[in-house]
Amino acid sequence: QVQMVESGGGLVQAGGSLRLSCFASGRSFRSSAVGWFRQAPGKEREFVAAISWSADETHYADSVLGRFTTSRDNAKNTAYLQMNSLRPEDTAVYYCAAVTHPGLPVRNAYSYWGQGTQVTVSS
């Protein structure tokens, strides 16, 4: 069992930056891929980024490519999402998720989810 807790959300002006953290309990985090997703009001949840357990593979949605970077520190059981050049359309609740997997899983494969953290970007 893995419990995920996101933090680092908040209110930022367009063009600003935020770094989200995702702390996971449990030893299986070190063998788990971590995905980042977001859900804006009235919209479906969408994929943002993913990182493999070893951090040698990452993948990003086209909408955030070049602006967001995901990383992880397995010694701290923590994954990160660095968000730069934020836009009002990035406003959403951001979730991290994990699943034991050797590489990058398909987007609907994640087993464990955090409660989400709100990111609001003002224009």
N, CA, C and O atoms as CSV, one atom per row, in Angstrom:
chain,resi,resn,atom,element,x,y,z
A,1,GLN,N,N,0.841,-1.190,0.000
A,1,GLN,CA,C,0.000,0.000,0.000
A,1,GLN,C,C,0.884,1.250,0.000
A,1,GLN,O,O,1.852,1.331,0.756
A,2,VAL,N,N,0.551,2.204,-0.834
A,2,VAL,CA,C,1.291,3.453,-0.920
A,2,VAL,C,C,0.314,4.596,-0.714
A,2,VAL,O,O,-0.740,4.637,-1.349
A,3,GLN,N,N,0.652,5.511,0.159
A,3,GLN,CA,C,-0.143,6.719,0.343
A,3,GLN,C,C,0.634,7.906,-0.211
A,3,GLN,O,O,1.821,8.078,0.066
A,4,MET,N,N,-0.061,8.721,-0.999
A,4,MET,CA,C,0.561,9.841,-1.684
A,4,MET,C,C,0.021,11.149,-1.111
A,4,MET,O,O,-1.179,11.281,-0.869
A,5,VAL,N,N,0.909,12.107,-0.899
A,5,VAL,CA,C,0.501,13.415,-0.397
A,5,VAL,C,C,1.181,14.501,-1.207
A,5,VAL,O,O,2.408,14.601,-1.219
A,6,GLU,N,N,0.374,15.323,-1.893
A,6,GLU,CA,C,0.913,16.428,-2.672
A,6,GLU,C,C,1.001,17.686,-1.821
A,6,GLU,O,O,0.247,17.856,-0.864
A,7,SER,N,N,1.924,18.559,-2.178
A,7,SER,CA,C,2.035,19.864,-1.545
A,7,SER,C,C,2.686,20.820,-2.525
A,7,SER,O,O,3.240,20.408,-3.544
A,8,GLY,N,N,2.613,22.112,-2.200
A,8,GLY,CA,C,3.288,23.110,-3.014
A,8,GLY,C,C,2.393,23.922,-3.926
A,8,GLY,O,O,2.863,24.829,-4.613
A,9,GLY,N,N,1.121,23.612,-3.940
A,9,GLY,CA,C,0.211,24.392,-4.763
A,9,GLY,C,C,0.006,25.790,-4.188
A,9,GLY,O,O,0.433,26.094,-3.075
A,10,GLY,N,N,-0.657,26.628,-4.975
A,10,GLY,CA,C,-0.917,27.982,-4.514
A,10,GLY,C,C,-1.352,28.884,-5.641
A,10,GLY,O,O,-1.699,28.427,-6.730
A,11,LEU,N,N,-1.327,30.175,-5.362
A,11,LEU,CA,C,-1.716,31.197,-6.335
A,11,LEU,C,C,-0.459,31.876,-6.868
A,11,LEU,O,O,0.405,32.295,-6.098
A,12,VAL,N,N,-0.365,31.980,-8.181
A,12,VAL,CA,C,0.807,32.587,-8.806
A,12,VAL,C,C,0.347,33.381,-10.016
A,12,VAL,O,O,-0.668,33.055,-10.633
A,13,GLN,N,N,1.085,34.407,-10.349
A,13,GLN,CA,C,0.766,35.185,-11.539
A,13,GLN,C,C,1.265,34.479,-12.791
A,13,GLN,O,O,2.208,33.689,-12.740
A,14,ALA,N,N,0.632,34.770,-13.897
A,14,ALA,CA,C,1.067,34.202,-15.173
A,14,ALA,C,C,2.544,34.521,-15.403
A,14,ALA,O,O,2.998,35.640,-15.161
A,15,GLY,N,N,3.275,33.524,-15.870
A,15,GLY,CA,C,4.700,33.657,-16.073
A,15,GLY,C,C,5.526,33.211,-14.890
A,15,GLY,O,O,6.745,33.076,-14.996
A,16,GLY,N,N,4.877,32.981,-13.769
A,16,GLY,CA,C,5.574,32.568,-12.563
A,16,GLY,C,C,5.833,31.075,-12.518
A,16,GLY,O,O,5.567,30.345,-13.473
A,17,SER,N,N,6.365,30.638,-11.372
A,17,SER,CA,C,6.758,29.240,-11.193
A,17,SER,C,C,6.241,28.695,-9.873
A,17,SER,O,O,6.043,29.436,-8.910
A,18,LEU,N,N,6.029,27.402,-9.848
A,18,LEU,CA,C,5.712,26.663,-8.634
A,18,LEU,C,C,6.390,25.303,-8.720
A,18,LEU,O,O,6.628,24.784,-9.810
A,19,ARG,N,N,6.697,24.735,-7.562
A,19,ARG,CA,C,7.200,23.369,-7.535
A,19,ARG,C,C,6.294,22.541,-6.632
A,19,ARG,O,O,6.154,22.817,-5.441
A,20,LEU,N,N,5.696,21.544,-7.214
A,20,LEU,CA,C,4.868,20.612,-6.453
A,20,LEU,C,C,5.728,19.458,-5.959
A,20,LEU,O,O,6.654,19.012,-6.636
A,21,SER,N,N,5.402,18.991,-4.773
A,21,SER,CA,C,6.053,17.814,-4.214
A,21,SER,C,C,5.021,16.731,-3.991
A,21,SER,O,O,3.849,17.011,-3.738
A,22,CYS,N,N,5.463,15.509,-4.088
A,22,CYS,CA,C,4.592,14.350,-3.876
A,22,CYS,C,C,5.339,13.364,-3.002
A,22,CYS,O,O,6.246,12.674,-3.467
A,23,PHE,N,N,4.960,13.298,-1.736
A,23,PHE,CA,C,5.600,12.374,-0.806
A,23,PHE,C,C,4.789,11.088,-0.757
A,23,PHE,O,O,3.561,11.116,-0.670
A,24,ALA,N,N,5.493,9.957,-0.815
A,24,ALA,CA,C,4.824,8.663,-0.784
A,24,ALA,C,C,5.335,7.829,0.377
A,24,ALA,O,O,6.541,7.698,0.585
A,25,SER,N,N,4.409,7.274,1.121
A,25,SER,CA,C,4.791,6.344,2.179
A,25,SER,C,C,4.969,4.965,1.565
A,25,SER,O,O,4.410,4.675,0.507
A,26,GLY,N,N,5.739,4.121,2.222
A,26,GLY,CA,C,5.879,2.763,1.731
A,26,GLY,C,C,7.129,2.554,0.914
A,26,GLY,O,O,7.557,3.437,0.172
A,27,ARG,N,N,7.713,1.374,1.054
A,27,ARG,CA,C,8.978,1.068,0.393
A,27,ARG,C,C,8.805,0.836,-1.098
A,27,ARG,O,O,9.774,0.920,-1.853
A,28,SER,N,N,7.576,0.544,-1.537
A,28,SER,CA,C,7.380,0.255,-2.950
A,28,SER,C,C,7.497,1.488,-3.838
A,28,SER,O,O,7.525,1.376,-5.064
A,29,PHE,N,N,7.564,2.667,-3.216
A,29,PHE,CA,C,7.722,3.889,-4.027
A,29,PHE,C,C,8.955,3.785,-4.904
A,29,PHE,O,O,8.960,4.260,-6.040
A,30,ARG,N,N,9.998,3.163,-4.378
A,30,ARG,CA,C,11.274,3.122,-5.103
A,30,ARG,C,C,11.226,2.238,-6.340
A,30,ARG,O,O,12.137,2.281,-7.167
A,31,SER,N,N,10.185,1.444,-6.474
A,31,SER,CA,C,10.006,0.632,-7.674
A,31,SER,C,C,8.767,1.073,-8.455
A,31,SER,O,O,8.260,0.339,-9.303
A,32,SER,N,N,8.295,2.262,-8.161
A,32,SER,CA,C,7.052,2.751,-8.756
A,32,SER,C,C,7.285,3.923,-9.700
A,32,SER,O,O,8.076,4.825,-9.423
A,33,ALA,N,N,6.572,3.884,-10.822
A,33,ALA,CA,C,6.491,5.071,-11.660
A,33,ALA,C,C,5.562,6.074,-10.996
A,33,ALA,O,O,4.631,5.694,-10.286
A,34,VAL,N,N,5.814,7.346,-11.228
A,34,VAL,CA,C,4.965,8.406,-10.684
A,34,VAL,C,C,4.412,9.233,-11.838
A,34,VAL,O,O,5.142,9.668,-12.728
A,35,GLY,N,N,3.121,9.432,-11.793
A,35,GLY,CA,C,2.467,10.264,-12.797
A,35,GLY,C,C,1.879,11.505,-12.160
A,35,GLY,O,O,1.496,11.504,-10.990
A,36,TRP,N,N,1.815,12.561,-12.949
A,36,TRP,CA,C,1.164,13.801,-12.538
A,36,TRP,C,C,-0.029,14.037,-13.462
A,36,TRP,O,O,0.072,13.904,-14.681
A,37,PHE,N,N,-1.137,14.383,-12.864
A,37,PHE,CA,C,-2.368,14.644,-13.592
A,37,PHE,C,C,-2.973,15.940,-13.058
A,37,PHE,O,O,-2.598,16.415,-11.986
A,38,ARG,N,N,-3.901,16.502,-13.809
A,38,ARG,CA,C,-4.593,17.696,-13.329
A,38,ARG,C,C,-6.036,17.677,-13.796
A,38,ARG,O,O,-6.377,17.057,-14.803
A,39,GLN,N,N,-6.866,18.366,-13.047
A,39,GLN,CA,C,-8.277,18.468,-13.401
A,39,GLN,C,C,-8.745,19.884,-13.145
A,39,GLN,O,O,-8.717,20.368,-12.013
A,40,ALA,N,N,-9.173,20.538,-14.197
A,40,ALA,CA,C,-9.727,21.888,-14.101
A,40,ALA,C,C,-11.240,21.787,-13.917
A,40,ALA,O,O,-11.842,20.778,-14.286
A,41,PRO,N,N,-11.853,22.815,-13.354
A,41,PRO,CA,C,-13.309,22.783,-13.139
A,41,PRO,C,C,-14.056,22.528,-14.439
A,41,PRO,O,O,-13.813,23.187,-15.450
A,42,GLY,N,N,-14.964,21.567,-14.399
A,42,GLY,CA,C,-15.773,21.267,-15.565
A,42,GLY,C,C,-15.078,20.469,-16.640
A,42,GLY,O,O,-15.650,20.224,-17.702
A,43,LYS,N,N,-13.848,20.059,-16.380
A,43,LYS,CA,C,-13.101,19.298,-17.378
A,43,LYS,C,C,-12.692,17.945,-16.826
A,43,LYS,O,O,-12.680,17.727,-15.615
A,44,GLU,N,N,-12.354,17.039,-17.739
A,44,GLU,CA,C,-11.886,15.737,-17.316
A,44,GLU,C,C,-10.435,15.821,-16.832
A,44,GLU,O,O,-9.686,16.727,-17.199
A,45,ARG,N,N,-10.073,14.864,-16.013
A,45,ARG,CA,C,-8.693,14.783,-15.563
A,45,ARG,C,C,-7.787,14.486,-16.752
A,45,ARG,O,O,-8.120,13.656,-17.598
A,46,GLU,N,N,-6.653,15.158,-16.816
A,46,GLU,CA,C,-5.738,14.959,-17.928
A,46,GLU,C,C,-4.326,14.672,-17.434
A,46,GLU,O,O,-3.913,15.114,-16.362
A,47,PHE,N,N,-3.617,13.932,-18.238
A,47,PHE,CA,C,-2.226,13.586,-17.960
A,47,PHE,C,C,-1.340,14.818,-18.121
A,47,PHE,O,O,-1.544,15.631,-19.022
A,48,VAL,N,N,-0.356,14.941,-17.236
A,48,VAL,CA,C,0.590,16.052,-17.314
A,48,VAL,C,C,2.005,15.548,-17.571
A,48,VAL,O,O,2.669,15.991,-18.508
A,49,ALA,N,N,2.465,14.613,-16.726
A,49,ALA,CA,C,3.843,14.149,-16.842
A,49,ALA,C,C,3.985,12.830,-16.101
A,49,ALA,O,O,3.147,12.475,-15.272
A,50,ALA,N,N,5.062,12.105,-16.411
A,50,ALA,CA,C,5.337,10.851,-15.723
A,50,ALA,C,C,6.844,10.638,-15.664
A,50,ALA,O,O,7.598,11.129,-16.504
A,51,ILE,N,N,7.260,9.888,-14.638
A,51,ILE,CA,C,8.672,9.580,-14.473
A,51,ILE,C,C,8.786,8.130,-14.016
A,51,ILE,O,O,8.022,7.683,-13.161
A,52,SER,N,N,9.736,7.398,-14.583
A,52,SER,CA,C,9.920,6.003,-14.209
A,52,SER,C,C,10.589,5.895,-12.844
A,52,SER,O,O,11.057,6.889,-12.290
A,53,TRP,N,N,10.629,4.666,-12.305
A,53,TRP,CA,C,11.155,4.484,-10.959
A,53,TRP,C,C,12.618,4.919,-10.854
A,53,TRP,O,O,13.054,5.429,-9.822
A,54,SER,N,N,13.375,4.707,-11.948
A,54,SER,CA,C,14.794,5.039,-11.934
A,54,SER,C,C,15.069,6.449,-12.423
A,54,SER,O,O,16.213,6.904,-12.411
A,55,ALA,N,N,14.024,7.140,-12.852
A,55,ALA,CA,C,14.131,8.505,-13.382
A,55,ALA,C,C,14.833,8.570,-14.733
A,55,ALA,O,O,15.179,9.659,-15.189
A,56,ASP,N,N,15.049,7.435,-15.380
A,56,ASP,CA,C,15.708,7.491,-16.687
A,56,ASP,C,C,14.716,7.651,-17.834
A,56,ASP,O,O,15.110,7.804,-18.990
A,57,GLU,N,N,13.438,7.616,-17.508
A,57,GLU,CA,C,12.412,7.870,-18.521
A,57,GLU,C,C,11.444,8.911,-17.990
A,57,GLU,O,O,11.003,8.828,-16.843
A,58,THR,N,N,11.114,9.882,-18.811
A,58,THR,CA,C,10.089,10.859,-18.483
A,58,THR,C,C,9.230,11.088,-19.722
A,58,THR,O,O,9.654,10.833,-20.850
A,59,HIS,N,N,8.031,11.569,-19.490
A,59,HIS,CA,C,7.122,11.849,-20.594
A,59,HIS,C,C,6.230,13.009,-20.194
A,59,HIS,O,O,5.835,13.125,-19.034
A,60,TYR,N,N,5.911,13.870,-21.156
A,60,TYR,CA,C,5.133,15.067,-20.859
A,60,TYR,C,C,4.002,15.238,-21.862
A,60,TYR,O,O,4.114,14.855,-23.026
A,61,ALA,N,N,2.927,15.815,-21.390
A,61,ALA,CA,C,1.871,16.234,-22.299
A,61,ALA,C,C,2.392,17.375,-23.169
A,61,ALA,O,O,3.228,18.165,-22.730
A,62,ASP,N,N,1.903,17.456,-24.381
A,62,ASP,CA,C,2.347,18.515,-25.287
A,62,ASP,C,C,2.119,19.904,-24.700
A,62,ASP,O,O,2.896,20.825,-24.949
A,63,SER,N,N,1.059,20.048,-23.926
A,63,SER,CA,C,0.691,21.361,-23.395
A,63,SER,C,C,1.683,21.896,-22.369
A,63,SER,O,O,1.702,23.096,-22.095
A,64,VAL,N,N,2.503,21.020,-21.801
A,64,VAL,CA,C,3.448,21.459,-20.760
A,64,VAL,C,C,4.902,21.220,-21.166
A,64,VAL,O,O,5.820,21.607,-20.444
A,65,LEU,N,N,5.110,20.593,-22.299
A,65,LEU,CA,C,6.466,20.271,-22.733
A,65,LEU,C,C,7.301,21.537,-22.860
A,65,LEU,O,O,6.898,22.507,-23.502
A,66,GLY,N,N,8.466,21.506,-22.237
A,66,GLY,CA,C,9.356,22.662,-22.260
A,66,GLY,C,C,9.128,23.634,-21.126
A,66,GLY,O,O,9.950,24.520,-20.892
A,67,ARG,N,N,8.013,23.479,-20.410
A,67,ARG,CA,C,7.718,24.369,-19.273
A,67,ARG,C,C,7.751,23.627,-17.940
A,67,ARG,O,O,8.162,24.191,-16.926
A,68,PHE,N,N,7.323,22.377,-17.936
A,68,PHE,CA,C,7.272,21.578,-16.714
A,68,PHE,C,C,8.373,20.521,-16.753
A,68,PHE,O,O,8.731,20.015,-17.816
A,69,THR,N,N,8.903,20.198,-15.564
A,69,THR,CA,C,9.909,19.143,-15.437
A,69,THR,C,C,9.585,18.304,-14.213
A,69,THR,O,O,9.358,18.835,-13.126
A,70,THR,N,N,9.566,16.998,-14.394
A,70,THR,CA,C,9.359,16.120,-13.263
A,70,THR,C,C,10.664,15.449,-12.881
A,70,THR,O,O,11.493,15.148,-13.740
A,71,SER,N,N,10.844,15.218,-11.592
A,71,SER,CA,C,12.038,14.567,-11.066
A,71,SER,C,C,11.646,13.788,-9.822
A,71,SER,O,O,10.495,13.839,-9.387
A,72,ARG,N,N,12.587,13.079,-9.259
A,72,ARG,CA,C,12.299,12.325,-8.036
A,72,ARG,C,C,13.559,12.112,-7.236
A,72,ARG,O,O,14.669,12.133,-7.768
A,73,ASP,N,N,13.367,11.906,-5.946
A,73,ASP,CA,C,14.447,11.563,-5.027
A,73,ASP,C,C,13.974,10.340,-4.251
A,73,ASP,O,O,13.214,10.462,-3.291
A,74,ASN,N,N,14.420,9.178,-4.667
A,74,ASN,CA,C,13.933,7.945,-4.042
A,74,ASN,C,C,14.385,7.820,-2.587
A,74,ASN,O,O,13.721,7.161,-1.787
A,75,ALA,N,N,15.489,8.437,-2.247
A,75,ALA,CA,C,15.939,8.395,-0.851
A,75,ALA,C,C,14.962,9.142,0.060
A,75,ALA,O,O,14.868,8.858,1.254
A,76,LYS,N,N,14.240,10.099,-0.521
A,76,LYS,CA,C,13.262,10.870,0.253
A,76,LYS,C,C,11.829,10.453,-0.039
A,76,LYS,O,O,10.885,11.055,0.472
A,77,ASN,N,N,11.668,9.419,-0.864
A,77,ASN,CA,C,10.321,8.975,-1.244
A,77,ASN,C,C,9.482,10.132,-1.790
A,77,ASN,O,O,8.293,10.241,-1.487
A,78,THR,N,N,10.089,10.972,-2.575
A,78,THR,CA,C,9.423,12.181,-3.033
A,78,THR,C,C,9.651,12.394,-4.537
A,78,THR,O,O,10.754,12.212,-5.054
A,79,ALA,N,N,8.579,12.783,-5.209
A,79,ALA,CA,C,8.654,13.207,-6.598
A,79,ALA,C,C,8.295,14.687,-6.677
A,79,ALA,O,O,7.618,15.229,-5.804
A,80,TYR,N,N,8.763,15.319,-7.741
A,80,TYR,CA,C,8.570,16.759,-7.885
A,80,TYR,C,C,8.035,17.092,-9.271
A,80,TYR,O,O,8.271,16.373,-10.241
A,81,LEU,N,N,7.309,18.199,-9.334
A,81,LEU,CA,C,6.895,18.748,-10.622
A,81,LEU,C,C,7.229,20.241,-10.593
A,81,LEU,O,O,6.553,21.033,-9.938
A,82,GLN,N,N,8.267,20.594,-11.306
A,82,GLN,CA,C,8.655,21.999,-11.425
A,82,GLN,C,C,7.880,22.611,-12.580
A,82,GLN,O,O,7.950,22.132,-13.712
A,83,MET,N,N,7.148,23.662,-12.286
A,83,MET,CA,C,6.281,24.287,-13.276
A,83,MET,C,C,6.742,25.723,-13.501
A,83,MET,O,O,6.670,26.556,-12.598
A,84,ASN,N,N,7.206,25.999,-14.690
A,84,ASN,CA,C,7.673,27.333,-15.061
A,84,ASN,C,C,6.782,27.929,-16.137
A,84,ASN,O,O,6.012,27.218,-16.783
A,85,SER,N,N,6.891,29.228,-16.324
A,85,SER,CA,C,6.115,29.934,-17.360
A,85,SER,C,C,4.642,29.566,-17.276
A,85,SER,O,O,4.008,29.246,-18.282
A,86,LEU,N,N,4.113,29.614,-16.072
A,86,LEU,CA,C,2.730,29.196,-15.868
A,86,LEU,C,C,1.751,30.110,-16.593
A,86,LEU,O,O,1.973,31.311,-16.749
A,87,ARG,N,N,0.658,29.489,-17.030
A,87,ARG,CA,C,-0.383,30.188,-17.784
A,87,ARG,C,C,-1.719,30.032,-17.062
A,87,ARG,O,O,-1.897,29.076,-16.307
A,88,PRO,N,N,-2.641,30.929,-17.272
A,88,PRO,CA,C,-3.965,30.765,-16.637
A,88,PRO,C,C,-4.601,29.420,-16.947
A,88,PRO,O,O,-5.318,28.877,-16.105
A,89,GLU,N,N,-4.362,28.873,-18.120
A,89,GLU,CA,C,-4.958,27.582,-18.468
A,89,GLU,C,C,-4.318,26.409,-17.725
A,89,GLU,O,O,-4.792,25.279,-17.839
A,90,ASP,N,N,-3.250,26.661,-16.966
A,90,ASP,CA,C,-2.673,25.617,-16.107
A,90,ASP,C,C,-3.419,25.507,-14.774
A,90,ASP,O,O,-3.140,24.607,-13.982
A,91,THR,N,N,-4.353,26.406,-14.525
A,91,THR,CA,C,-5.126,26.373,-13.290
A,91,THR,C,C,-5.904,25.068,-13.196
A,91,THR,O,O,-6.661,24.717,-14.100
A,92,ALA,N,N,-5.707,24.352,-12.089
A,92,ALA,CA,C,-6.339,23.044,-11.901
A,92,ALA,C,C,-5.947,22.494,-10.534
A,92,ALA,O,O,-5.078,23.037,-9.852
A,93,VAL,N,N,-6.600,21.416,-10.157
A,93,VAL,CA,C,-6.130,20.602,-9.041
A,93,VAL,C,C,-5.143,19.586,-9.618
A,93,VAL,O,O,-5.459,18.867,-10.566
A,94,TYR,N,N,-3.967,19.541,-9.046
A,94,TYR,CA,C,-2.906,18.655,-9.525
A,94,TYR,C,C,-2.793,17.446,-8.599
A,94,TYR,O,O,-2.780,17.579,-7.376
A,95,TYR,N,N,-2.713,16.275,-9.205
A,95,TYR,CA,C,-2.623,15.017,-8.481
A,95,TYR,C,C,-1.349,14.275,-8.876
A,95,TYR,O,O,-0.920,14.322,-10.028
A,96,CYS,N,N,-0.757,13.594,-7.905
A,96,CYS,CA,C,0.277,12.627,-8.246
A,96,CYS,C,C,-0.281,11.232,-8.013
A,96,CYS,O,O,-1.188,11.027,-7.206
A,97,ALA,N,N,0.281,10.288,-8.738
A,97,ALA,CA,C,-0.171,8.910,-8.662
A,97,ALA,C,C,1.030,8.001,-8.852
A,97,ALA,O,O,2.041,8.400,-9.429
A,98,ALA,N,N,0.909,6.776,-8.361
A,98,ALA,CA,C,2.023,5.832,-8.444
A,98,ALA,C,C,1.528,4.432,-8.769
A,98,ALA,O,O,0.399,4.057,-8.454
A,99,VAL,N,N,2.396,3.684,-9.401
A,99,VAL,CA,C,2.128,2.273,-9.655
A,99,VAL,C,C,3.474,1.570,-9.814
A,99,VAL,O,O,4.398,2.111,-10.420
A,100,THR,N,N,3.574,0.370,-9.267
A,100,THR,CA,C,4.787,-0.420,-9.438
A,100,THR,C,C,4.898,-0.827,-10.900
A,100,THR,O,O,4.012,-1.491,-11.438
A,101,HIS,N,N,5.989,-0.425,-11.536
A,101,HIS,CA,C,6.120,-0.639,-12.971
A,101,HIS,C,C,7.587,-0.480,-13.361
A,101,HIS,O,O,8.284,0.362,-12.795
A,102,PRO,N,N,8.070,-1.281,-14.325
A,102,PRO,CA,C,9.487,-1.176,-14.700
A,102,PRO,C,C,9.832,0.051,-15.531
A,102,PRO,O,O,10.997,0.447,-15.578
A,103,GLY,N,N,8.869,0.652,-16.176
A,103,GLY,CA,C,9.144,1.813,-17.022
A,103,GLY,C,C,8.064,2.851,-16.833
A,103,GLY,O,O,7.752,3.236,-15.706
A,104,LEU,N,N,7.492,3.306,-17.932
A,104,LEU,CA,C,6.370,4.246,-17.869
A,104,LEU,C,C,5.084,3.491,-18.201
A,104,LEU,O,O,4.965,2.929,-19.290
A,105,PRO,N,N,4.144,3.472,-17.300
A,105,PRO,CA,C,2.901,2.723,-17.550
A,105,PRO,C,C,1.945,3.507,-18.444
A,105,PRO,O,O,2.137,4.697,-18.693
A,106,VAL,N,N,0.922,2.822,-18.916
A,106,VAL,CA,C,-0.146,3.517,-19.614
A,106,VAL,C,C,-0.864,4.404,-18.602
A,106,VAL,O,O,-0.801,4.175,-17.395
A,107,ARG,N,N,-1.538,5.408,-19.114
A,107,ARG,CA,C,-2.034,6.475,-18.236
A,107,ARG,C,C,-3.146,6.042,-17.303
A,107,ARG,O,O,-3.386,6.700,-16.291
A,108,ASN,N,N,-3.834,4.949,-17.616
A,108,ASN,CA,C,-4.917,4.518,-16.734
A,108,ASN,C,C,-4.477,3.386,-15.799
A,108,ASN,O,O,-5.318,2.695,-15.224
A,109,ALA,N,N,-3.168,3.196,-15.649
A,109,ALA,CA,C,-2.667,2.064,-14.877
A,109,ALA,C,C,-2.326,2.411,-13.435
A,109,ALA,O,O,-1.978,1.525,-12.655
A,110,TYR,N,N,-2.420,3.678,-13.072
A,110,TYR,CA,C,-1.955,4.081,-11.756
A,110,TYR,C,C,-2.871,3.576,-10.651
A,110,TYR,O,O,-4.096,3.627,-10.768
A,111,SER,N,N,-2.249,3.079,-9.557
A,111,SER,CA,C,-3.009,2.442,-8.484
A,111,SER,C,C,-3.254,3.359,-7.301
A,111,SER,O,O,-4.311,3.299,-6.672
A,112,TYR,N,N,-2.301,4.193,-7.000
A,112,TYR,CA,C,-2.361,5.000,-5.784
A,112,TYR,C,C,-2.375,6.477,-6.155
A,112,TYR,O,O,-1.614,6.930,-7.010
A,113,TRP,N,N,-3.256,7.212,-5.492
A,113,TRP,CA,C,-3.473,8.623,-5.814
A,113,TRP,C,C,-3.423,9.480,-4.560
A,113,TRP,O,O,-3.821,9.057,-3.475
A,114,GLY,N,N,-2.921,10.704,-4.742
A,114,GLY,CA,C,-2.973,11.672,-3.672
A,114,GLY,C,C,-4.312,12.408,-3.671
A,114,GLY,O,O,-5.186,12.146,-4.498
A,115,GLN,N,N,-4.448,13.328,-2.730
A,115,GLN,CA,C,-5.706,14.054,-2.579
A,115,GLN,C,C,-5.767,15.300,-3.464
A,115,GLN,O,O,-6.832,15.895,-3.633
A,116,GLY,N,N,-4.636,15.687,-4.021
A,116,GLY,CA,C,-4.593,16.830,-4.923
A,116,GLY,C,C,-4.183,18.113,-4.227
A,116,GLY,O,O,-4.368,18.278,-3.021
A,117,THR,N,N,-3.622,19.017,-5.017
A,117,THR,CA,C,-3.259,20.340,-4.521
A,117,THR,C,C,-3.667,21.368,-5.578
A,117,THR,O,O,-3.463,21.157,-6.773
A,118,GLN,N,N,-4.239,22.472,-5.127
A,118,GLN,CA,C,-4.780,23.464,-6.052
A,118,GLN,C,C,-3.674,24.384,-6.561
A,118,GLN,O,O,-2.873,24.907,-5.786
A,119,VAL,N,N,-3.648,24.566,-7.868
A,119,VAL,CA,C,-2.769,25.547,-8.509
A,119,VAL,C,C,-3.656,26.540,-9.241
A,119,VAL,O,O,-4.474,26.162,-10.080
A,120,THR,N,N,-3.484,27.806,-8.914
A,120,THR,CA,C,-4.256,28.860,-9.562
A,120,THR,C,C,-3.295,29.880,-10.167
A,120,THR,O,O,-2.435,30.430,-9.479
A,121,VAL,N,N,-3.457,30.118,-11.454
A,121,VAL,CA,C,-2.598,31.060,-12.167
A,121,VAL,C,C,-3.448,32.244,-12.595
A,121,VAL,O,O,-4.400,32.088,-13.360
A,122,SER,N,N,-3.107,33.415,-12.105
A,122,SER,CA,C,-3.874,34.605,-12.435
A,122,SER,C,C,-3.262,35.312,-13.640
A,122,SER,O,O,-2.050,35.279,-13.854
A,123,SER,N,N,-4.126,35.950,-14.418
A,123,SER,CA,C,-3.643,36.640,-15.627
A,123,SER,C,C,-3.265,38.073,-15.330
A,123,SER,O,O,-2.840,38.799,-16.228
